[in-house]
Amino acid sequence: MAKQKKAHARQTRRDARESARDNSRLVASLDRSLPTPPVPARQAPVKPLTNGQRAYDAAFKTSDIIYGVGPAGTGKTWFAIQRAAEELKSGKINKIYVTRPAVEVGEGMGFLPGELDEKFAPYLIPVKEAFVEALGSGFYEYCLKSGKIEPIPLAFIRGRTLKDAWVIADEMQNATKAEFKAFLTRIGKNAKFVINGDTSQVDDGVLSGLKDAIDRTRNLDSVSVIEFSRDEIVRSGLCQQIVEVYERS
């Protein structure tokens, strides 16, 4: 009887693992499996909408490392991608890197099937819409395939020199002090690092290095720190209200 219970428990665990693998495969392939009509690139010029975005935009012109810190919905990542795409299309840079800490709940990135770019694909879903809006779906896919846009997990950046590029580092409140040191020392010639984060959204179990990095580098030449306020949330009025109720606790 006991052996039967153990065998049943083992089979249940195997079934659960297989179901998780199937779900992971679905997430990793979702971006490519659904046919969608071509999306043209945005034609209207991108203009800053808030004081924070105006300061952010000015910092892009004067600084090599720009921190965008503040609540979700203020346009930190979207605006950075629009400006990076403009630089790529004009030929001023050769590449856009996109990175973020690979902080997961449950199974890690190694559990996902496929090559590294496939494993990292689910982490890029939040930024795809901004790239497609800036470049159009056809040119965006070309940039991915040709390596002009390269997603790279933060943990795999060590040892590389990132040059002639914009580097969009998102959700960096979940990067540790050691990861920040390894990341910031990758900056090469004609590179611009845009580092975005929200210190109120650090994931459980993470000892954030974002504030430490800002404190260490903010007085260096060519470093700017732009702080967005709750009042500058442009995503929606409801998003602003949700941020407000969470900030009260």
VEXTORTI-433920 format. One line per 4 residues: number of its first residue (from 0); for each residue x, y, z of N, C-alpha, C. Coordinates in Angstrom, 3 decimals, always signed. Layout:
# residues N
NUM> X:Y:Z:X:Y:Z:X:Y:Z | ...
***
This chain:
# residues 249
0> +0.824:-1.208:+0.000:+0.000:+0.000:+0.000:+0.858:+1.257:+0.000 | +1.886:+1.245:+0.865:+2.793:+2.388:+0.952:+3.534:+2.578:-0.367 | +3.941:+1.466:-0.999:+4.649:+1.557:-2.279:+3.753:+2.157:-3.355 | +2.478:+1.774:-3.325:+1.549:+2.317:-4.310:+1.379:+3.828:-4.142
4> +1.304:+4.279:-2.874:+1.171:+5.715:-2.602:+2.392:+6.481:-3.091 | +3.590:+5.893:-2.834:+4.820:+6.549:-3.291:+4.876:+6.620:-4.809 | +4.487:+5.511:-5.462:+4.499:+5.488:-6.929:+3.520:+6.511:-7.487 | +2.359:+6.592:-6.846:+1.358:+7.573:-7.288:+1.876:+8.995:-7.109
8> +2.558:+9.264:-5.990:+3.109:+10.597:-5.734:+4.171:+10.963:-6.759 | +5.037:+9.971:-7.108:+6.075:+10.216:-8.118:+5.454:+10.543:-9.461 | +4.394:+9.787:-9.826:+3.737:+10.027:-11.105:+3.080:+11.404:-11.118 | +2.496:+11.807:-9.998:+1.872:+13.130:-9.896:+2.896:+14.229:-10.101
12> +4.086:+14.064:-9.500:+5.146:+15.055:-9.663:+5.625:+15.109:-11.099 | +5.756:+13.935:-11.736:+6.177:+13.904:-13.144:+5.156:+14.602:-14.034 | +3.868:+14.349:-13.775:+2.817:+14.997:-14.566:+2.859:+16.509:-14.397 | +3.112:+16.955:-13.157:+3.170:+18.398:-12.898:+4.343:+19.039:-13.620
16> +5.503:+18.336:-13.602:+6.682:+18.878:-14.294:+6.448:+18.958:-15.791 | +5.796:+17.917:-16.358:+5.536:+17.910:-17.789:+4.564:+19.020:-18.174 | +3.560:+19.256:-17.325:+2.614:+20.340:-17.574:+3.321:+21.684:-17.544 | +4.249:+21.856:-16.590:+5.003:+23.113:-16.505:+5.857:+23.315:-17.740
20> +6.467:+22.231:-18.236:+7.282:+22.332:-19.458:+6.418:+22.763:-20.637 | +5.212:+22.162:-20.743:+4.321:+22.523:-21.840:+3.949:+23.999:-21.762 | +3.666:+24.479:-20.557:+3.330:+25.892:-20.383:+4.502:+26.781:-20.752 | +5.723:+26.369:-20.377:+6.913:+27.150:-20.694:+7.145:+27.215:-22.190
24> +6.922:+26.070:-22.865:+7.070:+26.065:-24.323:+6.060:+27.011:-24.968 | +4.852:+27.020:-24.429:+3.827:+27.902:-24.974:+4.224:+29.357:-24.823 | +4.721:+29.735:-23.635:+5.135:+31.118:-23.395:+6.289:+31.489:-24.307 | +7.274:+30.586:-24.432:+8.468:+30.884:-25.219:+8.152:+31.026:-26.701
28> +7.106:+30.310:-27.173:+6.799:+30.341:-28.603:+5.633:+31.251:-28.944 | +4.953:+31.784:-27.939:+3.740:+32.556:-28.182:+3.989:+33.733:-29.110 | +5.130:+34.386:-28.925:+5.435:+35.586:-29.690:+5.520:+35.298:-31.186 | +5.845:+34.036:-31.537:+6.036:+33.697:-32.944:+4.882:+32.895:-33.526
32> +4.018:+32.345:-32.660:+3.030:+31.387:-33.139:+1.728:+32.025:-33.605 | +1.450:+33.245:-33.183:+0.194:+33.876:-33.540:+0.394:+34.816:-34.734 | -0.224:+34.511:-35.868:-0.067:+35.392:-37.037:-0.729:+36.738:-36.786 | -0.026:+37.804:-37.089:-0.568:+39.155:-36.922:-0.256:+39.971:-38.166
36> -1.127:+40.917:-38.510:-0.868:+41.757:-39.687:+0.324:+42.666:-39.427 | +1.033:+43.080:-40.491:+2.184:+43.977:-40.317:+1.758:+45.284:-39.657 | +2.632:+45.788:-38.798:+2.378:+47.053:-38.107:+3.377:+48.080:-38.617 | +2.918:+49.220:-39.135:+3.858:+50.236:-39.613:+4.530:+50.963:-38.462
40> +5.678:+51.562:-38.738:+6.388:+52.340:-37.725:+5.630:+53.624:-37.422 | +5.806:+54.097:-36.219:+5.198:+55.357:-35.808:+5.728:+56.486:-36.696 | +4.857:+57.352:-37.162:+5.250:+58.474:-38.011:+5.330:+59.794:-37.238 | +4.461:+59.956:-36.268:+4.455:+61.206:-35.498:+5.707:+61.292:-34.634
44> +6.314:+62.467:-34.516:+7.499:+62.616:-33.670:+7.165:+62.368:-32.201 | +8.125:+61.802:-31.508:+7.950:+61.512:-30.087:+8.298:+62.762:-29.287 | +7.361:+63.199:-28.468:+7.589:+64.387:-27.641:+7.347:+64.038:-26.169 | +8.164:+64.559:-25.280:+7.955:+64.298:-23.853:+6.649:+64.926:-23.373
48> +5.985:+64.228:-22.465:+4.672:+64.665:-21.993:+4.702:+65.254:-20.587 | +5.739:+64.974:-19.821:+5.804:+65.412:-18.431:+7.164:+66.047:-18.158 | +7.290:+66.682:-17.015:+8.584:+67.265:-16.636:+9.651:+66.185:-16.517 | +9.273:+65.046:-15.984:+10.225:+63.944:-15.875:+10.713:+63.479:-17.228
52> +9.789:+63.325:-18.177:+10.180:+62.902:-19.517:+11.037:+63.956:-20.208 | +10.755:+65.248:-19.946:+11.579:+66.303:-20.538:+13.004:+66.256:-19.989 | +13.148:+66.047:-18.688:+14.480:+65.929:-18.088:+15.194:+64.679:-18.598 | +14.447:+63.608:-18.745:+14.945:+62.332:-19.269:+15.482:+62.531:-20.690
56> +14.686:+63.200:-21.510:+15.059:+63.446:-22.901:+16.322:+64.291:-22.986 | +16.414:+65.309:-22.136:+17.612:+66.154:-22.119:+18.834:+65.358:-21.681 | +18.651:+64.449:-20.732:+19.762:+63.637:-20.233:+20.304:+62.704:-21.318 | +19.433:+62.236:-22.209:+19.885:+61.384:-23.315:+20.912:+62.115:-24.182
60> +20.771:+63.430:-24.278:+21.659:+64.213:-25.143:+22.989:+64.548:-24.460 | +23.027:+64.520:-23.133:+24.215:+65.007:-22.421:+24.952:+63.946:-21.628 | +24.323:+62.807:-21.372:+24.910:+61.813:-20.463:+25.075:+60.464:-21.135 | +25.995:+59.682:-20.607:+26.224:+58.325:-21.102:+25.539:+57.270:-20.238
64> +25.296:+57.578:-18.977:+24.554:+56.695:-18.087:+23.383:+57.496:-17.526 | +22.184:+57.006:-17.776:+20.979:+57.707:-17.341:+20.147:+56.751:-16.506 | +19.872:+57.142:-15.278:+18.963:+56.375:-14.426:+17.568:+56.991:-14.518 | +16.580:+56.177:-14.801:+15.186:+56.601:-14.744:+14.513:+55.860:-13.609
68> +14.189:+56.572:-12.553:+13.699:+55.928:-11.333:+12.316:+56.462:-10.995 | +11.383:+55.567:-10.759:+10.047:+56.019:-10.395:+9.014:+54.948:-10.640 | +7.751:+55.269:-10.369:+6.690:+54.263:-10.431:+6.389:+53.784:-11.839 | +5.719:+52.658:-11.907:+5.296:+52.104:-13.193:+4.355:+53.076:-13.889
72> +4.412:+53.072:-15.215:+3.467:+53.869:-15.986:+3.923:+55.269:-16.318 | +5.161:+55.637:-15.946:+5.650:+56.987:-16.230:+6.346:+57.081:-17.581 | +6.440:+55.980:-18.306:+6.998:+55.996:-19.656:+8.506:+55.874:-19.715 | +9.125:+55.394:-18.651:+10.589:+55.319:-18.611:+11.132:+54.431:-19.733
76> +10.636:+53.220:-19.814:+11.152:+52.277:-20.805:+10.667:+52.630:-22.204 | +9.386:+52.958:-22.334:+8.824:+53.281:-23.647:+9.580:+54.438:-24.282 | +9.803:+55.509:-23.532:+10.454:+56.683:-24.087:+11.904:+56.378:-24.479 | +12.604:+55.618:-23.642:+13.989:+55.256:-23.948:+14.073:+54.438:-25.233
80> +13.134:+53.523:-25.424:+13.139:+52.697:-26.632:+12.868:+53.544:-27.872 | +11.965:+54.516:-27.776:+11.694:+55.384:-28.929:+12.952:+56.145:-29.344 | +13.667:+56.700:-28.372:+14.874:+57.456:-28.697:+15.995:+56.533:-29.188 | +16.129:+55.368:-28.607:+17.151:+54.415:-29.060:+16.872:+53.973:-30.492
84> +15.600:+53.752:-30.806:+15.224:+53.341:-32.164:+15.558:+54.427:-33.172 | +15.364:+55.680:-32.798:+15.719:+56.788:-33.688:+17.222:+56.785:-33.984 | +18.022:+56.535:-32.961:+19.474:+56.498:-33.145:+19.881:+55.329:-34.041 | +19.198:+54.197:-33.882:+19.505:+53.024:-34.700:+19.139:+53.279:-36.160
88> +17.972:+53.836:-36.399:+17.522:+54.087:-37.777:+18.395:+55.121:-38.480 | +18.928:+56.072:-37.713:+19.765:+57.114:-38.314:+21.202:+56.653:-38.528 | +21.564:+55.482:-38.010:+22.918:+54.969:-38.169:+23.921:+55.497:-37.162 | +23.447:+56.216:-36.147:+24.364:+56.755:-35.137:+24.876:+55.669:-34.197
92> +24.126:+54.597:-34.079:+24.565:+53.429:-33.315:+24.335:+52.190:-34.161 | +25.005:+51.107:-33.804:+24.876:+49.863:-34.555:+23.922:+48.875:-33.914 | +23.570:+49.128:-32.650:+22.897:+48.065:-31.927:+22.118:+48.623:-30.748 | +21.069:+47.889:-30.369:+20.364:+48.140:-29.117:+20.373:+46.843:-28.319
96> +20.936:+46.895:-27.137:+20.871:+45.757:-26.218:+19.705:+45.981:-25.258 | +19.018:+44.914:-24.928:+17.969:+44.965:-23.914:+18.281:+43.927:-22.860 | +18.328:+44.351:-21.617:+18.647:+43.418:-20.553:+17.781:+43.677:-19.342 | +17.693:+42.704:-18.494:+16.997:+42.826:-17.220:+17.413:+41.654:-16.342
100> +17.325:+41.808:-15.039:+17.659:+40.683:-14.159:+16.671:+39.544:-14.381 | +17.175:+38.332:-14.403:+16.311:+37.166:-14.608:+15.826:+36.669:-13.258 | +14.908:+37.393:-12.655:+14.326:+37.007:-11.371:+13.022:+36.298:-11.656 | +12.934:+35.019:-11.247:+11.741:+34.235:-11.540:+11.139:+33.690:-10.263
104> +9.846:+33.376:-10.373:+9.163:+32.655:-9.308:+9.055:+31.210:-9.764 | +9.519:+30.268:-8.960:+9.449:+28.862:-9.335:+10.614:+28.480:-10.219 | +10.313:+27.856:-11.385:+11.348:+27.358:-12.275:+12.161:+28.500:-12.856 | +13.462:+28.310:-13.002:+14.349:+29.334:-13.533:+14.411:+29.304:-15.035
108> +15.222:+30.196:-15.583:+15.340:+30.302:-17.024:+15.886:+29.030:-17.646 | +16.753:+28.326:-16.923:+17.310:+27.097:-17.453:+16.263:+26.027:-17.687 | +15.091:+26.171:-17.049:+14.015:+25.203:-17.202:+13.298:+25.365:-18.529 | +13.351:+26.583:-19.119:+12.672:+26.819:-20.378:+13.397:+26.109:-21.520
112> +12.658:+25.625:-22.523:+13.290:+24.941:-23.649:+13.930:+25.929:-24.609 | +14.797:+25.414:-25.492:+15.324:+26.234:-26.573:+16.659:+26.879:-26.267 | +17.119:+27.684:-27.249:+18.371:+28.399:-27.121:+18.195:+29.598:-26.192 | +19.331:+30.303:-25.930:+19.298:+31.397:-24.971:+18.295:+32.463:-25.362
116> +18.228:+32.830:-26.685:+17.290:+33.873:-27.083:+15.848:+33.444:-26.871 | +15.564:+32.138:-27.051:+14.222:+31.639:-26.800:+13.891:+31.640:-25.314 | +14.882:+31.303:-24.499:+14.680:+31.305:-23.054:+14.394:+32.717:-22.546 | +15.044:+33.697:-23.181:+14.916:+35.072:-22.705:+13.704:+35.772:-23.316
120> +13.091:+35.163:-24.342:+11.981:+35.811:-25.044:+10.843:+36.243:-24.124 | +10.420:+35.419:-23.149:+9.309:+35.873:-22.298:+9.617:+37.150:-21.538 | +10.893:+37.404:-21.257:+11.261:+38.599:-20.518:+11.202:+39.853:-21.403 | +11.146:+39.658:-22.733:+11.102:+40.792:-23.653:+9.695:+41.159:-24.084
124> +8.726:+40.339:-23.731:+7.356:+40.626:-24.133:+6.917:+42.027:-23.710 | +7.265:+42.503:-22.503:+6.814:+43.850:-22.114:+7.376:+44.980:-22.978 | +8.508:+44.777:-23.669:+9.102:+45.862:-24.456:+8.847:+45.722:-25.953 | +8.276:+44.596:-26.375:+8.073:+44.378:-27.814:+7.180:+45.451:-28.415
128> +6.084:+45.785:-27.725:+5.146:+46.760:-28.280:+5.820:+48.107:-28.535 | +6.700:+48.517:-27.626:+7.398:+49.797:-27.798:+8.316:+49.747:-29.007 | +9.019:+48.626:-29.209:+9.900:+48.488:-30.369:+9.098:+48.474:-31.667 | +7.992:+47.734:-31.687:+7.167:+47.658:-32.898:+6.592:+49.028:-33.230
132> +6.184:+49.775:-32.217:+5.660:+51.113:-32.459:+6.729:+52.018:-33.064 | +7.969:+51.875:-32.593:+9.051:+52.736:-33.062:+9.572:+52.324:-34.437 | +9.640:+51.030:-34.702:+10.312:+50.524:-35.894:+9.378:+49.912:-36.926 | +8.175:+49.566:-36.522:+7.320:+48.767:-37.380:+7.650:+47.298:-37.190
136> +6.666:+46.431:-37.368:+6.872:+45.014:-37.053:+7.902:+44.363:-37.970 | +7.906:+44.739:-39.259:+8.851:+44.113:-40.187:+10.296:+44.443:-39.872 | +10.587:+45.722:-39.641:+11.963:+46.124:-39.346:+12.394:+45.627:-37.965 | +11.446:+45.570:-37.038:+11.755:+45.026:-35.711:+12.208:+43.571:-35.829
140> +11.466:+42.761:-36.612:+11.853:+41.351:-36.775:+13.209:+41.246:-37.455 | +13.461:+42.108:-38.451:+14.765:+42.108:-39.109:+15.878:+42.426:-38.108 | +15.646:+43.430:-37.260:+16.662:+43.821:-36.278:+16.953:+42.696:-35.296 | +15.923:+41.954:-34.910:+16.138:+40.815:-34.011:+16.966:+39.738:-34.699
144> +16.601:+39.396:-35.923:+17.284:+38.312:-36.636:+18.723:+38.680:-36.997 | +18.949:+39.958:-37.298:+20.297:+40.386:-37.687:+21.172:+40.744:-36.487 | +20.591:+40.760:-35.305:+21.363:+41.084:-34.106:+21.470:+42.564:-33.814 | +20.759:+43.398:-34.569:+20.791:+44.828:-34.278:+20.058:+45.147:-32.974
148> +19.088:+44.325:-32.637:+18.489:+44.343:-31.308:+18.835:+43.009:-30.664 | +19.543:+43.069:-29.563:+19.985:+41.832:-28.921:+19.503:+41.772:-27.470 | +18.619:+40.822:-27.167:+18.263:+40.600:-25.775:+19.355:+39.793:-25.087 | +19.724:+40.205:-23.909:+20.783:+39.491:-23.197:+20.506:+39.520:-21.696
152> +20.398:+38.352:-21.068:+20.190:+38.336:-19.620:+21.342:+39.031:-18.904 | +21.020:+39.725:-17.836:+22.037:+40.469:-17.110:+23.188:+39.569:-16.677 | +22.887:+38.349:-16.330:+23.917:+37.433:-15.843:+24.929:+37.052:-16.925 | +24.577:+37.253:-18.217:+25.464:+36.864:-19.314:+26.246:+38.051:-19.873
156> +26.154:+39.200:-19.228:+26.813:+40.397:-19.741:+28.269:+40.489:-19.295 | +28.616:+39.783:-18.224:+29.973:+39.828:-17.693:+30.994:+39.456:-18.771 | +32.068:+40.228:-18.866:+33.142:+39.936:-19.805:+32.983:+40.569:-21.174 | +31.812:+41.165:-21.453:+31.588:+41.784:-22.753:+31.864:+43.284:-22.692
160> +32.193:+43.864:-23.850:+32.302:+45.318:-23.988:+31.163:+45.773:-24.881 | +30.312:+46.644:-24.346:+29.147:+47.107:-25.093:+29.453:+48.494:-25.643 | +29.561:+48.611:-26.966:+29.956:+49.865:-27.606:+29.084:+50.129:-28.824 | +29.095:+51.401:-29.272:+28.294:+51.818:-30.427:+26.850:+51.347:-30.298
164> +26.295:+51.527:-29.121:+24.977:+50.966:-28.846:+24.283:+51.733:-27.726 | +22.968:+51.579:-27.698:+22.195:+51.928:-26.512:+21.909:+50.634:-25.774 | +21.987:+50.687:-24.467:+21.676:+49.531:-23.634:+20.497:+49.916:-22.738 | +19.368:+49.265:-22.949:+18.176:+49.510:-22.146:+18.126:+48.441:-21.059
168> +18.349:+48.853:-19.829:+18.338:+47.923:-18.694:+17.068:+48.167:-17.890 | +16.175:+47.208:-17.919:+14.845:+47.386:-17.338:+14.704:+46.596:-16.046 | +13.772:+47.032:-15.191:+13.488:+46.360:-13.914:+14.740:+46.190:-13.069 | +15.590:+47.194:-13.078:+16.892:+47.052:-12.423:+16.833:+47.178:-10.902
172> +15.659:+47.412:-10.347:+15.537:+47.332:-8.896:+15.783:+45.906:-8.406 | +15.723:+44.938:-9.324:+15.943:+43.540:-8.952:+17.375:+43.073:-9.228 | +18.271:+43.996:-9.556:+19.691:+43.662:-9.738:+20.439:+43.878:-8.419 | +21.370:+43.007:-8.124:+22.145:+43.100:-6.893:+23.316:+44.063:-7.073
176> +24.008:+44.371:-5.984:+25.185:+45.234:-6.062:+26.238:+44.625:-6.986 | +26.465:+43.323:-6.854:+27.470:+42.659:-7.693:+27.079:+42.719:-9.165 | +25.792:+42.538:-9.465:+25.342:+42.607:-10.855:+25.501:+44.014:-11.408 | +25.239:+45.029:-10.581:+25.417:+46.402:-11.038:+26.878:+46.687:-11.365
180> +27.784:+46.240:-10.515:+29.205:+46.476:-10.781:+29.625:+45.814:-12.088 | +29.210:+44.559:-12.275:+29.556:+43.841:-13.501:+28.945:+44.523:-14.719 | +27.728:+45.040:-14.577:+27.032:+45.674:-15.689:+27.642:+47.028:-16.046 | +27.811:+47.893:-15.067:+28.279:+49.256:-15.338:+29.684:+49.285:-15.925
184> +30.501:+48.300:-15.586:+31.876:+48.258:-16.094:+31.951:+47.683:-17.509 | +30.804:+47.396:-18.130:+30.788:+46.908:-19.518:+30.747:+48.057:-20.516 | +30.561:+49.294:-20.053:+30.319:+50.408:-20.970:+31.555:+50.715:-21.801 | +31.358:+50.784:-23.138:+32.450:+51.067:-24.062:+32.226:+52.387:-24.785
188> +32.984:+52.604:-25.855:+32.904:+53.859:-26.598:+31.556:+53.976:-27.308 | +31.050:+55.209:-27.334:+29.793:+55.518:-28.015:+28.645:+54.638:-27.531 | +28.649:+54.380:-26.233:+27.567:+53.588:-25.632:+26.781:+54.457:-24.671 | +25.490:+54.195:-24.613:+24.621:+54.891:-23.683:+23.849:+53.842:-22.895
192> +23.955:+53.901:-21.568:+23.252:+52.976:-20.695:+22.036:+53.684:-20.097 | +20.862:+53.156:-20.350:+19.636:+53.682:-19.754:+19.143:+52.640:-18.745 | +19.158:+53.015:-17.480:+18.897:+52.076:-16.393:+17.603:+52.480:-15.704 | +16.577:+51.649:-15.832:+15.263:+51.970:-15.295:+14.901:+51.064:-14.134
196> +14.182:+51.610:-13.181:+13.743:+50.802:-12.055:+12.780:+51.540:-11.159 | +12.139:+50.772:-10.310:+11.183:+51.308:-9.328:+11.525:+50.674:-7.991 | +12.095:+51.454:-7.106:+12.579:+50.908:-5.830:+11.444:+50.397:-4.937 | +10.204:+50.712:-5.290:+9.078:+50.200:-4.495:+8.614:+48.835:-4.987
200> +9.229:+48.308:-6.051:+8.792:+47.028:-6.607:+9.918:+45.999:-6.625 | +10.716:+45.954:-5.574:+11.774:+44.952:-5.472:+11.140:+43.596:-5.172 | +11.491:+42.580:-5.954:+10.915:+41.252:-5.745:+11.414:+40.630:-4.450 | +10.600:+39.730:-3.912:+10.940:+39.067:-2.657:+12.282:+38.345:-2.771
204> +13.097:+38.490:-1.745:+14.369:+37.782:-1.690:+15.508:+38.472:-2.407 | +15.258:+39.645:-2.996:+16.300:+40.364:-3.738:+16.849:+41.502:-2.878 | +18.168:+41.547:-2.740:+18.829:+42.669:-2.067:+19.218:+43.658:-3.160 | +18.382:+44.655:-3.369:+18.524:+45.552:-4.517:+19.807:+46.371:-4.449
208> +20.446:+46.505:-5.620:+21.647:+47.326:-5.716:+21.412:+48.633:-6.445 | +20.145:+48.947:-6.771:+19.858:+50.137:-7.565:+20.224:+51.420:-6.824 | +19.746:+51.585:-5.611:+20.043:+52.796:-4.857:+21.544:+52.922:-4.596 | +22.180:+51.800:-4.307:+23.624:+51.818:-4.067:+24.372:+52.296:-5.307
212> +23.965:+51.808:-6.488:+24.623:+52.207:-7.734:+24.425:+53.694:-7.998 | +23.206:+54.175:-7.756:+22.931:+55.602:-7.958:+23.790:+56.446:-7.018 | +23.842:+56.051:-5.751:+24.625:+56.814:-4.769:+26.107:+56.851:-5.134 | +26.628:+55.751:-5.684:+28.051:+55.674:-6.021:+28.402:+56.480:-7.272
216> +27.471:+56.574:-8.220:+27.834:+57.109:-9.544:+27.197:+58.443:-9.894 | +26.244:+58.915:-9.106:+25.466:+60.084:-9.546:+26.299:+61.346:-9.707 | +27.427:+61.444:-9.029:+28.264:+62.638:-9.142:+29.359:+62.521:-10.193 | +29.390:+61.402:-10.903:+30.363:+61.239:-11.978:+29.947:+62.050:-13.195
220> +30.962:+62.475:-13.963:+30.654:+63.156:-15.223:+29.856:+62.225:-16.127 | +28.924:+62.798:-16.852:+28.123:+62.072:-17.833:+27.203:+61.019:-17.210 | +26.803:+61.249:-15.961:+25.784:+60.415:-15.324:+24.629:+61.312:-14.899 | +23.414:+60.930:-15.247:+22.220:+61.680:-14.853:+21.255:+60.759:-14.132
224> +20.602:+61.304:-13.121:+19.571:+60.564:-12.385:+18.263:+61.343:-12.515 | +17.281:+60.731:-13.162:+15.980:+61.361:-13.354:+14.963:+60.618:-12.486 | +14.322:+61.354:-11.613:+13.337:+60.771:-10.704:+11.930:+61.165:-11.146 | +11.138:+60.168:-11.464:+9.756:+60.373:-11.879:+8.839:+60.295:-10.664
228> +7.818:+61.124:-10.668:+6.881:+61.131:-9.544:+5.598:+60.399:-9.913 | +4.826:+60.094:-8.902:+3.545:+59.424:-9.097:+2.616:+60.258:-9.973 | +2.716:+61.579:-9.869:+1.846:+62.472:-10.644:+2.151:+62.426:-12.140 | +3.291:+61.811:-12.525:+3.691:+61.779:-13.938:+3.325:+60.473:-14.622
232> +2.507:+59.665:-13.985:+2.068:+58.414:-14.602:+1.179:+58.741:-15.805 | +1.571:+58.248:-16.964:+0.836:+58.547:-18.194:+0.121:+57.321:-18.738 | +0.328:+56.165:-18.123:-0.284:+54.933:-18.646:-1.800:+55.031:-18.591 | -2.342:+55.401:-17.446:-3.785:+55.593:-17.304:-4.057:+56.180:-15.934
236> -5.245:+56.791:-15.813:-5.635:+57.316:-14.520:-5.781:+56.217:-13.488 | -6.284:+55.058:-13.914:-6.456:+53.947:-12.988:-5.106:+53.440:-12.487 | -4.103:+53.389:-13.384:-2.759:+52.976:-12.977:-2.242:+53.902:-11.879 | -2.459:+55.197:-12.047:-2.006:+56.156:-11.042:-2.708:+55.920:-9.707
240> -4.004:+55.634:-9.745:-4.737:+55.370:-8.518:-4.244:+54.114:-7.824 | -3.915:+53.083:-8.602:-3.415:+51.827:-8.021:-2.068:+52.069:-7.340 | -1.186:+52.818:-8.006:+0.102:+53.147:-7.380:-0.117:+53.900:-6.077 | -1.058:+54.810:-6.071:-1.322:+55.615:-4.883:-1.784:+54.744:-3.708
244> -2.693:+53.806:-3.953:-3.196:+53.001:-2.841:-2.123:+52.079:-2.295 | -1.194:+51.631:-3.156:-0.113:+50.781:-2.659:+0.924:+51.589:-1.903 | +1.111:+52.851:-2.273:+2.074:+53.687:-1.568:+1.601:+54.072:-0.173 | +0.303:+53.989:+0.062:-0.233:+54.327:+1.383:+0.108:+53.278:+2.427
248> +0.314:+52.038:+2.005:+0.551:+50.957:+2.959:+2.011:+50.898:+3.386
***
